[in-house]
Amino acid sequence: MFALIKRPFWRNMIRKITTLAATATLVAGALVGASAPAHAAANNIYKQCTDINDRKLTPRILESTDFINCRNIADVSPLSAAKNLRWLNLLGDDKTLKITGMSKLKDLGITTLHMGIGVSDPTFAFVKDFPRLTALSTGTTTVSSLEHIATLEDLDRLSMATSKPHDLSSLASDEKLTSLALDVGRSTVDMESIAALPSLERLTLFSDNAPSLEPLRKSTSLAVVEVHTETLTKLKKGQTYKIPAEIRNRYGAFTARAAIGWNPGTKNVRSVSSNGTGMAALSAGKESKLGQFWVTNTISLILHTPGKIDFTKPTVSKKTARKGQTVRATAARDKQSHSWNPVISKCSYQWQRNTKNIKGATKLTYKAARADVGKTLRLKTTCHPVAEVKDSFGFSANTKYSGAVKVRK
């Protein structure tokens, strides 16, 4: 169907990981005698980086994994201890993050580099240290020069915004670029040069005012052009949003992709209403043929109600328990799809006895103790929004409680 979120779906099935028992010793040994800043940088990767399964890095995982995701990390040089790294995601909460240590990773054979944050060098000169790149996303940085990106001979997929109408045909020296995504809302695009790319099969344009596609008729390789438009609307609690008839007629029937805290309307989602908090993402599109390639026009309506983020309240595995039995809880799920809520960054858990916190009981499982007999347990869950949602939509943290668990002898 049509893509709604402008991020690549990079969570594929992870390959079976094999590790060496001595990994931790080797990495720890490399840190002996290191300077305080270097040691701090090494500690940061274990706090701020995860693998494809969202596990925080350990020396053992670092050496074996082929996928690493880091947030708000300025010095990436400790990642050079990785042996099989192929895919690196660098994300962040700030508009620009000055990343250092990229040259330390040049021997790792990284093939995919996704920048989910702006970087201080708009020329992307550091990509010269990653000659094997087949996929590059420049994040929020507006690229000022294609000189260095054009040297990537194996580049197959590129996503970026440019600061001026560059001659994009300079990217075709190796004739391997097959997929190009451009944020034309922040770029002036030279469509003639795009048409000259000899191997380009898919072009994606993100913009409310996409340029004319007529010059692309000259392309001999294009198969699909996707034009995405996104509209952001803020509504009050309980307010109903009705999709205008002219938009429905232009784009077809809408589908709700993530209605967190919202009540979808009819089968064709002609209206949605907020139950107080959260956001609703609606999408629709139509296809038409232009010359030899298909054009997909897609619109996304992002509706939100500022306030506390919404999620299902935690649930417990039983209503009664005996001393010594373990009570299990499930928490922080999306109300509609029962998958993990994408607007939540982290959640904290606290078991309570008669509404008072139990010291140290901060996991999703709790073993009933002698002090709990004759009393009632419940799980307090507090979830925080991701930075982008907090800043863009004005959401704040929310707390919910599970049902009660009566403890018997």
RAVENJO-V379921 format. One record per residue. RES is the residue in three letters. PHI is phi in degrees with one decimal (999 if undefined). NEAR is the number of other ideal C-beta (glycine too) atoms within 12 Angstrom. D_FIRST is the distance of its C-alpha to the first C-alpha in whole Angstrom. Layout:
((RES:PHI:NEAR:D_FIRST) (RES:PHI:NEAR:D_FIRST))
This chain:
((MET:999:15:0) (PHE:-103.6:28:4) (ALA:-70.8:24:7) (LEU:-104.3:29:9) (ILE:-95.5:21:12) (LYS:-82.7:31:14) (ARG:-113.2:21:15) (PRO:-68.9:25:15) (PHE:-83.3:13:14) (TRP:-96.4:26:18) (ARG:-89.4:19:18) (ASN:-89.0:14:19) (MET:-61.4:10:21) (ILE:-75.0:22:24) (ARG:-72.6:16:27) (LYS:-62.3:10:30) (ILE:-96.4:22:33) (THR:-114.4:15:36) (THR:-130.8:22:39) (LEU:-98.9:18:42) (ALA:-64.4:12:45) (ALA:-90.9:13:46) (THR:-56.7:26:43) (ALA:-59.9:22:44) (THR:-65.1:15:48) (LEU:-63.9:19:47) (VAL:-66.8:31:45) (ALA:-63.0:23:47) (GLY:-62.8:14:50) (ALA:-67.6:21:49) (LEU:-90.3:23:49) (VAL:-64.0:13:52) (GLY:81.9:10:54) (ALA:-71.1:18:51) (SER:-67.7:13:52) (ALA:-59.9:11:51) (PRO:-62.1:16:48) (ALA:-65.6:22:46) (HIS:-66.1:20:47) (ALA:-64.6:20:45) (ALA:-62.2:30:42) (ALA:-64.8:33:42) (ASN:-63.9:23:42) (ASN:-61.7:26:39) (ILE:-66.1:43:37) (TYR:-81.4:30:37) (LYS:-93.4:18:37) (GLN:-117.1:29:34) (CYS:-123.9:37:32) (THR:-135.0:27:30) (ASP:-95.8:35:28) (ILE:-66.5:28:25) (ASN:-97.7:18:26) (ASP:63.0:20:27) (ARG:-85.0:20:30) (LYS:-63.4:23:33) (LEU:-64.3:36:35) (THR:-127.2:23:38) (PRO:-53.6:31:40) (ARG:-69.1:27:39) (ILE:-65.4:36:35) (LEU:-56.3:38:36) (GLU:-73.9:33:37) (SER:-102.6:30:35) (THR:-72.5:38:31) (ASP:-106.6:28:29) (PHE:-137.6:36:27) (ILE:-133.6:46:28) (ASN:-121.3:33:27) (CYS:-123.8:40:30) (ARG:-124.0:29:30) (ASN:55.2:25:33) (ILE:-111.3:38:35) (ALA:-89.1:27:37) (ASP:-110.5:31:39) (VAL:-96.4:41:37) (SER:-56.3:30:40) (PRO:-62.5:38:40) (LEU:-69.3:44:37) (SER:-64.8:30:39) (ALA:-73.7:37:40) (ALA:-67.2:36:36) (LYS:-107.9:26:37) (ASN:-120.4:29:33) (LEU:-63.8:39:31) (ARG:-123.2:29:28) (TRP:-124.1:35:26) (LEU:-126.9:41:27) (ASN:-108.3:35:25) (LEU:-117.5:42:28) (LEU:-115.3:32:27) (GLY:-172.4:29:29) (ASP:-99.8:23:30) (ASP:-95.3:23:32) (LYS:-68.6:18:31) (THR:-136.9:20:33) (LEU:-126.9:28:34) (LYS:-79.0:22:37) (ILE:-91.1:35:36) (THR:-118.0:24:39) (GLY:83.5:27:40) (MET:-61.9:31:37) (SER:-64.4:20:39) (LYS:-69.2:26:40) (LEU:-99.9:33:37) (LYS:-64.5:23:37) (ASP:-93.9:17:38) (LEU:-87.1:33:35) (GLY:75.4:24:33) (ILE:-66.1:37:30) (THR:-109.6:25:27) (THR:-130.1:35:25) (LEU:-127.1:46:26) (HIS:-112.6:34:24) (MET:-99.0:40:26) (GLY:-93.7:34:24) (ILE:-148.4:29:27) (GLY:-69.9:27:30) (VAL:-119.9:35:32) (SER:-76.8:21:36) (ASP:-108.1:26:36) (PRO:-72.5:28:34) (THR:-88.0:24:35) (PHE:54.1:37:33) (ALA:-62.2:21:36) (PHE:-68.2:34:36) (VAL:-69.1:38:33) (LYS:-63.4:21:36) (ASP:-84.3:26:37) (PHE:-126.6:37:33) (PRO:-65.9:24:34) (ARG:-91.7:26:31) (LEU:-58.2:39:28) (THR:-109.1:25:25) (ALA:-142.0:34:23) (LEU:-140.6:42:24) (SER:-122.4:39:22) (THR:-89.7:40:25) (GLY:65.9:34:24) (THR:-84.4:28:26) (THR:-72.9:37:29) (THR:-87.9:28:29) (VAL:-69.7:37:30) (SER:-98.6:23:33) (SER:-148.9:24:34) (LEU:-96.6:36:32) (GLU:-53.5:21:35) (HIS:-80.7:26:35) (ILE:-62.0:39:31) (ALA:-68.0:29:32) (THR:-82.5:25:34) (LEU:-77.9:35:31) (GLU:-70.9:21:31) (ASP:-104.4:25:29) (LEU:-63.9:40:26) (ASP:-109.2:26:23) (ARG:-131.2:32:20) (LEU:-137.2:44:21) (SER:-129.1:36:20) (MET:-166.5:43:23) (ALA:-126.3:32:25) (THR:-116.5:36:28) (SER:-86.6:20:31) (LYS:-154.7:18:32) (PRO:-73.7:19:31) (HIS:-65.3:28:32) (ASP:-80.0:23:32) (LEU:-68.4:36:29) (SER:-65.4:26:30) (SER:-66.1:25:32) (LEU:-82.9:39:29) (ALA:-101.9:28:29) (SER:-61.1:23:33) (ASP:-100.3:22:31) (GLU:57.8:20:29) (LYS:-112.9:26:26) (LEU:-70.7:40:24) (THR:-109.7:27:20) (SER:-135.6:31:18) (LEU:-133.4:47:19) (ALA:-120.4:38:18) (LEU:-128.6:41:20) (ASP:-86.9:31:21) (VAL:-77.9:33:22) (GLY:-70.5:23:23) (ARG:-116.0:25:26) (SER:-133.9:33:27) (THR:-105.1:21:28) (VAL:-101.5:37:26) (ASP:-89.2:25:28) (MET:-66.3:32:26) (GLU:-61.7:22:29) (SER:-70.8:29:29) (ILE:-66.8:43:25) (ALA:-62.1:33:25) (ALA:-83.3:26:28) (LEU:-66.0:37:26) (PRO:-72.0:23:27) (SER:-118.0:26:24) (LEU:-66.8:38:21) (GLU:-106.6:26:18) (ARG:-134.3:31:15) (LEU:-122.8:43:16) (THR:-119.4:35:15) (LEU:-117.9:37:17) (PHE:-104.4:32:17) (SER:-172.0:27:19) (ASP:-81.4:18:20) (ASN:-133.3:15:22) (ALA:-67.2:29:21) (PRO:-69.5:25:24) (SER:-61.0:19:24) (LEU:-90.9:32:22) (GLU:-54.5:17:25) (PRO:-59.9:23:26) (LEU:-72.2:37:23) (ARG:-59.3:20:24) (LYS:-75.6:23:27) (SER:-65.8:33:25) (THR:-105.4:18:25) (SER:-123.2:28:22) (LEU:-59.9:35:19) (ALA:-114.7:23:16) (VAL:-141.4:32:13) (VAL:-120.7:42:14) (GLU:-108.4:36:12) (VAL:-117.5:38:14) (HIS:-110.0:33:13) (THR:-119.6:30:16) (GLU:-127.7:25:16) (THR:-122.4:24:19) (LEU:-108.1:20:21) (THR:-131.8:26:23) (LYS:-101.1:22:26) (LEU:-123.9:30:27) (LYS:-85.9:18:30) (LYS:-57.5:20:31) (GLY:81.1:17:30) (GLN:-73.6:21:29) (THR:-104.2:23:26) (TYR:-105.3:34:23) (LYS:-106.4:21:23) (ILE:-68.7:34:20) (PRO:-57.0:17:22) (ALA:-58.5:11:22) (GLU:-65.6:9:22) (ILE:-73.8:28:18) (ARG:-60.4:23:17) (ASN:-68.0:15:18) (ARG:-78.1:19:17) (TYR:-108.8:32:13) (GLY:89.8:25:13) (ALA:-69.1:24:12) (PHE:-90.4:40:12) (THR:-127.6:30:10) (ALA:-85.5:35:13) (ARG:-93.7:31:11) (ALA:-154.2:33:15) (ALA:-105.8:36:18) (ILE:-81.8:46:21) (GLY:78.6:37:24) (TRP:-125.4:37:22) (ASN:-109.1:26:22) (PRO:-61.7:31:19) (GLY:-87.4:25:21) (THR:-73.7:18:20) (LYS:-56.9:11:17) (ASN:-91.0:18:15) (VAL:50.3:31:16) (ARG:-81.0:26:19) (SER:-156.2:28:21) (VAL:-139.4:39:21) (SER:-133.7:27:24) (SER:-84.7:31:25) (ASN:-95.7:25:28) (GLY:138.9:25:29) (THR:-142.8:35:28) (GLY:100.9:41:24) (MET:-142.9:46:21) (ALA:-125.8:45:18) (ALA:-114.6:39:15) (LEU:-116.5:41:13) (SER:-144.3:36:10) (ALA:-155.4:33:9) (GLY:-167.1:28:9) (LYS:-139.5:23:10) (GLU:-117.5:20:11) (SER:-149.2:18:15) (LYS:-107.0:16:17) (LEU:-122.2:25:20) (GLY:67.0:20:22) (GLN:-96.5:18:21) (PHE:-126.3:27:17) (TRP:-91.7:23:14) (VAL:-113.1:30:14) (THR:-106.6:32:10) (ASN:-99.6:29:12) (THR:-128.5:38:10) (ILE:-119.5:37:13) (SER:-120.4:35:13) (LEU:-107.4:38:16) (ILE:-104.0:35:18) (LEU:-105.5:41:21) (HIS:-148.8:40:23) (THR:-121.1:34:27) (PRO:-58.1:26:29) (GLY:145.8:28:31) (LYS:-73.3:28:31) (ILE:-63.9:40:28) (ASP:-109.3:41:27) (PHE:-158.3:37:26) (THR:-67.9:30:28) (LYS:-69.1:25:31) (PRO:-62.5:36:33) (THR:-118.7:26:34) (VAL:-112.4:33:36) (SER:-76.0:21:37) (LYS:-155.0:22:40) (LYS:-94.0:17:42) (THR:-133.5:22:46) (ALA:-148.7:31:47) (ARG:-106.0:20:50) (LYS:-53.5:21:52) (GLY:95.6:16:50) (GLN:-81.9:24:47) (THR:-98.5:23:43) (VAL:-101.7:38:41) (ARG:-110.1:24:37) (ALA:-129.6:36:35) (THR:-123.0:23:31) (ALA:-146.9:35:30) (ALA:58.7:38:28) (ARG:-106.6:25:24) (ASP:-69.9:29:22) (LYS:-60.3:28:23) (GLN:-84.6:26:20) (SER:-99.0:18:18) (HIS:65.4:14:21) (SER:-99.7:17:20) (TRP:-64.8:23:21) (ASN:-70.2:35:21) (PRO:-71.6:28:20) (VAL:-92.3:39:22) (ILE:-98.6:35:25) (SER:-92.0:27:27) (LYS:-158.9:21:30) (CYS:-133.7:34:32) (SER:-117.4:25:36) (TYR:-123.3:32:37) (GLN:-146.7:30:41) (TRP:-77.5:43:42) (GLN:-124.8:28:45) (ARG:-114.4:29:48) (ASN:52.4:19:49) (THR:71.2:16:47) (LYS:-105.5:17:49) (ASN:-61.4:20:47) (ILE:-97.8:28:48) (LYS:-58.0:12:49) (GLY:82.3:12:46) (ALA:-91.9:28:44) (THR:-123.0:20:41) (LYS:-114.3:20:38) (LEU:-79.5:25:36) (THR:-120.8:21:39) (TYR:-147.3:35:43) (LYS:-96.8:23:46) (ALA:-60.1:32:48) (ALA:-108.0:24:51) (ARG:-60.1:15:55) (ALA:-67.5:18:55) (ASP:-89.0:32:52) (VAL:-59.8:21:54) (GLY:82.4:19:54) (LYS:-117.4:25:52) (THR:-117.3:28:48) (LEU:-106.0:45:45) (ARG:-156.3:36:42) (LEU:-105.9:40:39) (LYS:-94.2:30:38) (THR:-121.5:36:35) (THR:-118.8:28:35) (CYS:-118.0:37:31) (HIS:-114.5:24:31) (PRO:-76.6:36:28) (VAL:-64.0:27:27) (ALA:-58.7:23:28) (GLU:-62.5:29:26) (VAL:-72.1:32:25) (LYS:-62.9:24:29) (ASP:-75.1:16:30) (SER:-81.3:18:27) (PHE:-111.9:32:27) (GLY:75.3:18:30) (PHE:-78.8:34:29) (SER:-131.8:20:32) (ALA:-66.5:26:33) (ASN:-140.0:33:33) (THR:-125.7:26:35) (LYS:-136.2:31:35) (TYR:-122.3:26:37) (SER:-79.2:32:37) (GLY:-69.7:21:39) (ALA:-82.8:25:42) (VAL:-123.9:34:44) (LYS:-86.9:25:48) (VAL:-102.9:33:50) (ARG:-112.3:20:52) (LYS:-66.3:15:55))
